Amino acid sequence: ASAAILFFPGVGAFGSCMAMLERKQLVEPLRAYIRAGRPFLGICLGMQTLFESSEESPGVAGLGVVPGAVGRFDVASHGLYVPQ
């Protein structure tokens, strides 16, 4: 509650991240912090959790601060490579 800026990095799977946030009762405090317009930087998975959901973990709700779902890159049809 007293943080001046919140950096929210993340590595791992969307579903397990959201499960951990639920277990530690951090979902509502995170939503309240972000909705209050306070400085927030989500990196990688930290950014993905802001959305309503992710194709990576069907049926798992995100923080829902940003409308929409995180989708996979369509690399096959473009001949691209995405690491990991």
C-alpha positions, 0 to 999 in steps of 0.5 A, a space after each residue: 500500500 505504501 509503494 511509490 512504484 510497483 515493478 511486477 516482473 514474471 517468468 513462468 506460466 500464466 495459470 500458475 502465476 494467477 494461482 499463486 496471486 490468489 493463494 497469497 491474496 494479492 489479486 485484489 490489492 494489485 487491482 486496486 493499486 493499478 486502478 488507482 492510477 499509481 505507477 506500475 510496470 509489468 514485465 513479461 508475465 507481469 504484463 500478461 496478468 493485466 489482461 482478462 485471460 490468456 490462451 496459455 491457460 484457458 479458463 484462468 482469469 487474469 487481473 482483468 485490468 486490460 480488456 482482452 486475452 493474451 494470444 500466441 504469435 502466429 509465427 508459422 505462417 510468417 516464417 518467424 521464430 519466437 524464443 521459448 
